[in-house]
């Protein structure tokens, strides 16, 4: 979750790129730490006192663990937003990034204002997804197809099994369940989970829906509860 001063971990081996990212993000008031490879980043994450509000990860890292695998590992232990940066700009590279758990993908070369805008957008969405302290506990409870979703506590369960979701996946599932039985378009899902100011495409929705289906399947839910309606969008079955 974003705090007044958000803590950001940058994992990038190029010193010049790291220095530029740190300068840009610190100019916006963020506290930034950098690690040159996956091993040191994971070691940092294993220290209980080290918690971060957002990660900026390069896809190309030295060593046996690249940025994609690091993203996958981080997603197992944190729900904080992950922004991947890469010199690869093909659609397949972006899709792989989203599939391993990234929330956004920024191709090099990028400008400092765009980097800061992407970071601010991710932090804003993460903060908005957190439960409001003054909300009534009985408000925001949704149940459909055996899933119980609490919009205030930001949790989703199938029976006693918690479904571990990123903030983006939670927003998608919440919107689908609130509209259970109705078809919602990819554009509606983009507006709900990303916001129109977010620079992405409808194919990104498909990638996140695939990840969402995998997670509810792992929790014992038939992934077919999220139906693909060809040419339009998706429907969540009641």
C-alpha positions as CSV (number, residue, x, y, z in Angstrom):
1,X,0.0,0.0,0.0
2,X,1.3,3.5,-0.7
3,X,2.2,5.6,2.3
4,X,2.9,9.3,2.5
5,X,6.5,8.5,1.5
6,X,6.3,5.3,-0.6
7,X,9.2,2.9,-0.4
8,X,10.4,1.6,-3.8
9,X,12.9,-1.2,-4.6
10,X,14.6,-0.9,-8.0
11,X,16.3,-4.1,-9.3
12,X,18.5,-3.1,-12.3
13,X,22.2,-3.9,-13.0
14,X,23.0,-0.8,-15.1
15,X,24.4,1.9,-12.7
16,X,23.5,4.7,-15.0
17,X,19.9,3.6,-15.4
18,X,19.6,3.0,-11.6
19,X,20.9,6.5,-10.8
20,X,18.5,8.0,-13.3
21,X,15.5,6.1,-11.8
22,X,16.5,7.0,-8.3
23,X,16.8,10.7,-9.1
24,X,13.5,10.8,-10.9
25,X,11.5,9.0,-8.1
26,X,13.2,10.7,-5.2
27,X,12.3,14.1,-6.9
28,X,8.7,12.9,-6.3
29,X,9.3,12.3,-2.7
30,X,9.7,8.5,-2.8
31,X,12.3,6.6,-0.7
32,X,14.2,4.4,-3.2
33,X,16.6,1.5,-2.7
34,X,18.4,-0.4,-5.5
35,X,19.8,-3.9,-5.9
36,X,21.8,-5.1,-8.9
37,X,20.4,-8.6,-9.2
38,X,17.7,-11.0,-8.2
39,X,19.7,-12.7,-5.4
40,X,20.4,-9.5,-3.5
41,X,16.8,-8.3,-4.0
42,X,15.3,-11.6,-2.6
43,X,17.8,-11.4,0.3
44,X,16.5,-7.9,1.0
45,X,12.9,-9.1,0.9
46,X,13.6,-11.9,3.3
47,X,14.5,-9.4,6.0
48,X,11.2,-8.8,7.9
49,X,11.9,-5.1,8.4
50,X,12.3,-4.5,4.7
51,X,8.8,-3.9,3.2
52,X,8.2,-2.0,0.0
53,X,5.2,-0.3,-1.6
54,X,6.3,-0.9,-5.2
55,X,9.0,-2.7,-7.2
56,X,10.7,-1.6,-10.4
57,X,12.4,-4.6,-12.0
58,X,14.5,-5.0,-15.1
59,X,13.7,-8.0,-17.2
60,X,17.5,-8.5,-18.0
61,X,19.4,-9.2,-14.8
62,X,22.8,-10.9,-14.3
63,X,22.9,-14.3,-12.8
64,X,20.7,-17.4,-13.1
65,X,17.4,-15.6,-12.2
66,X,16.2,-13.0,-14.7
67,X,13.6,-10.3,-14.1
68,X,10.7,-12.4,-15.1
69,X,11.5,-15.1,-12.6
70,X,12.2,-12.6,-9.9
71,X,8.8,-11.1,-10.6
72,X,7.2,-14.5,-10.2
73,X,9.1,-15.1,-6.9
74,X,8.1,-11.7,-5.5
75,X,4.4,-12.2,-6.4
76,X,4.4,-15.2,-4.0
77,X,5.3,-13.1,-1.0
78,X,3.9,-9.6,-1.7
79,X,0.9,-8.0,-3.4
80,X,2.7,-4.7,-3.9
81,X,2.6,-3.3,-7.5
82,X,5.4,-4.4,-9.8
83,X,6.6,-2.3,-12.8
84,X,8.8,-4.1,-15.2
85,X,11.3,-2.2,-17.4
86,X,12.8,-3.8,-20.5
87,X,14.7,-3.2,-23.7
88,X,12.3,-5.8,-25.2
89,X,9.2,-4.3,-26.7
90,X,7.5,-7.2,-28.4
91,X,4.0,-8.1,-27.5
92,X,5.0,-11.6,-26.3
93,X,7.5,-10.1,-23.9
94,X,4.8,-7.9,-22.4
95,X,2.4,-10.8,-22.1
96,X,5.0,-12.9,-20.3
97,X,5.6,-10.0,-17.9
98,X,1.9,-9.8,-17.1
99,X,1.6,-13.6,-16.8
100,X,4.4,-13.8,-14.1
101,X,2.7,-11.1,-12.1
102,X,3.7,-7.6,-13.3
103,X,1.2,-4.8,-13.0
104,X,2.8,-2.7,-15.7
105,X,5.5,-3.0,-18.4
106,X,7.6,-0.1,-19.6
107,X,9.9,-0.4,-22.6
108,X,13.2,1.3,-22.9
109,X,14.0,4.0,-23.7
110,X,11.5,5.8,-21.5
111,X,11.3,9.3,-20.2
112,X,11.5,10.3,-16.5
113,X,8.0,11.8,-16.6
114,X,6.5,8.7,-18.0
115,X,8.3,6.5,-15.4
116,X,7.0,8.7,-12.6
117,X,3.5,8.8,-14.1
118,X,3.4,4.9,-14.3
119,X,4.7,4.7,-10.7
120,X,2.1,7.2,-9.4
121,X,-0.7,5.4,-11.2
122,X,0.3,2.0,-9.7
123,X,0.6,3.5,-6.2
124,X,-2.7,5.3,-6.5
125,X,-4.5,2.1,-7.6
126,X,-2.9,0.1,-4.8
127,X,-3.9,2.7,-2.2
128,X,-7.5,2.8,-3.6
129,X,-7.7,-1.0,-3.4
130,X,-6.8,-1.0,0.4
131,X,-9.8,-1.1,2.8
132,X,-11.0,2.2,4.1
133,X,-10.8,2.3,7.9
134,X,-14.2,4.1,8.3
135,X,-16.2,1.7,6.2
136,X,-18.8,-0.5,8.0
137,X,-17.6,-4.2,8.1
138,X,-20.9,-5.5,6.7
139,X,-20.6,-3.3,3.6
140,X,-18.9,-4.6,0.5
141,X,-19.6,-8.4,1.0
142,X,-20.1,-10.2,-2.3
143,X,-20.9,-13.9,-2.8
144,X,-21.2,-15.8,-6.1
145,X,-20.3,-19.2,-7.3
146,X,-19.0,-20.2,-3.9
147,X,-16.6,-17.3,-3.7
148,X,-16.9,-14.8,-0.8
149,X,-15.3,-11.4,-1.5
150,X,-14.9,-8.7,1.1
151,X,-14.3,-5.3,-0.6
152,X,-13.5,-3.7,2.8
153,X,-11.0,-6.3,4.0
154,X,-9.7,-6.8,0.5
155,X,-10.0,-10.6,0.8
156,X,-11.5,-13.4,-1.3
157,X,-12.3,-16.9,-0.1
158,X,-13.6,-20.2,-1.4
159,X,-14.7,-22.0,1.7
160,X,-11.7,-21.8,4.0
161,X,-9.3,-21.3,1.2
162,X,-8.1,-17.7,0.6
163,X,-7.6,-16.7,-3.0
164,X,-4.3,-14.7,-3.1
165,X,-4.9,-11.8,-5.5
166,X,-2.9,-8.8,-6.6
167,X,-4.7,-5.4,-6.3
168,X,-5.5,-5.5,-10.0
169,X,-6.8,-9.0,-9.9
170,X,-9.0,-8.2,-6.9
171,X,-10.5,-5.2,-8.7
172,X,-11.3,-7.4,-11.7
173,X,-12.9,-10.1,-9.7
174,X,-14.8,-7.6,-7.6
175,X,-16.2,-5.9,-10.7
176,X,-17.1,-9.2,-12.3
177,X,-18.9,-10.5,-9.2
178,X,-20.8,-7.2,-8.7
179,X,-22.1,-7.7,-12.2
180,X,-22.6,-11.5,-11.9
181,X,-24.9,-12.8,-14.7
182,X,-24.2,-9.8,-16.9
183,X,-21.7,-9.4,-19.7
184,X,-19.1,-6.7,-19.1
185,X,-16.8,-5.5,-21.9
186,X,-13.0,-5.4,-21.8
187,X,-13.3,-1.6,-21.9
188,X,-15.5,-1.6,-18.8
189,X,-12.9,-3.8,-17.0
190,X,-10.1,-1.5,-18.1
191,X,-11.9,1.6,-16.8
192,X,-12.7,-0.2,-13.5
193,X,-9.4,-1.8,-12.7
194,X,-6.9,0.5,-14.5
195,X,-8.6,3.8,-15.1
196,X,-8.8,5.5,-18.5
197,X,-5.5,7.4,-17.7
198,X,-3.7,4.0,-17.6
199,X,-1.7,3.3,-20.8
200,X,-2.6,-0.2,-21.7
201,X,-4.7,-2.3,-24.2
202,X,-7.6,-4.6,-24.0
203,X,-5.2,-7.6,-24.5
204,X,-3.9,-6.8,-21.0
205,X,-7.3,-7.6,-19.6
206,X,-7.2,-11.0,-21.3
207,X,-3.8,-11.8,-19.7
208,X,-5.0,-10.8,-16.2
209,X,-8.2,-12.8,-16.6
210,X,-6.1,-15.8,-17.4
211,X,-4.1,-15.3,-14.2
212,X,-7.3,-14.8,-12.3
213,X,-8.8,-18.0,-13.6
214,X,-5.6,-19.9,-12.6
215,X,-5.8,-18.6,-9.1
216,X,-9.5,-19.4,-8.5
217,X,-8.8,-22.9,-10.0
218,X,-6.0,-23.4,-7.5
219,X,-8.5,-22.5,-4.7
220,X,-10.9,-25.2,-6.0
221,X,-13.3,-23.0,-8.1
222,X,-14.2,-24.0,-11.6
223,X,-12.5,-21.4,-13.8
224,X,-15.4,-21.6,-16.2
225,X,-17.3,-19.3,-13.8
226,X,-15.6,-16.6,-15.7
227,X,-17.0,-17.0,-19.2
228,X,-15.5,-15.5,-22.3
229,X,-18.1,-13.8,-24.4
230,X,-16.5,-13.7,-27.9
231,X,-16.4,-10.2,-29.4
232,X,-17.5,-8.4,-26.3
233,X,-16.0,-9.4,-22.9
234,X,-16.6,-11.6,-19.9
235,X,-19.5,-12.8,-17.7
236,X,-19.2,-14.1,-14.2
237,X,-21.8,-16.8,-13.5
238,X,-23.9,-16.5,-10.3
